Amino acid sequence: DVCEPSSLSAACAGAQTVISLVGRHYARTKEILWSVDAEGNKNLIAAGKAAGVKHFVLMSLLWADRDYAPVILPAKREAETALRESGMGYSILRPSTFMTGPNSLVGMLGPPIERWGLAVIPAPDSGPISFISTQDLAEAIVRIGTQPARNRAYELGGSEGLTLRQASLKVGKSLGRTVRVVAVPRVTLKVLGTLLKPLSFNAYESYLFLEMMAEHGYHCAPDTLREIL
């Protein structure tokens, strides 16, 4: 339990490399998310340093170094800073949004397209998003974790930067469905965000991520992932 520092010494004892994939992306409150993604990772970093770990690999998030609204970004940035200052050899992985899973390309767009041929996106569209497959990410983790630490951060994204409109059409094509894209005005999304904020931290955090994608996209060059794989 990364929130219990006393439980981590035995986990790190004798390890040359520690790979932290911990996260609390469906937290009920901001405090719970912060206690795992920031403080929990800091506890594990401290335990790794005390155990003489040579290489600490931290799963962070794309744009954790940017000052955007989602709470997960500064939480990961806090962990990144602690790792850099620890003196251990390190690798920081910053993947973009996944292609599959609950909060992913297929998870967000797939069900309504499959059932109703409908895709709801922010108007007029999002910026480009570098969707990454979990298989590629898993292979990148193994390759980086089994090499000497290079003390660097890796931004990891797929080979295409797709807007949500473009991604919707690709999902529809793969499902054999004609897609009707409904673009929701940004002002409507802001009203929705205002309503969600007092009701559900997790839902509001998802809204903040959607708003960020609408304004800025969520993309990086594919070169780093290609280099690793």
Salt bridges, closest charged atoms under 4 A:
ASP37 OD1 - LYS76 NZ 2.84
GLU39 OE2 - LYS42 NZ 3.47
ASP65 OD2 - ARG94 NH1 3.54
GLU78 OE2 - LYS42 NZ 3.00
GLU80 OE1 - ARG84 NH1 3.66
GLU80 OE1 - ARG94 NH2 2.73
GLU139 OE2 - ARG143 NH2 2.75
GLU155 OE2 - ARG94 NH1 4.00
GLU160 OE2 - LYS170 NZ 3.90
GLU211 OE2 - LYS190 NZ 2.90
GLU215 OE2 - ARG186 NH1 2.91
GLU227 OE2 - ARG150 NH1 3.86
GLU227 OE2 - ARG152 NH1 3.54
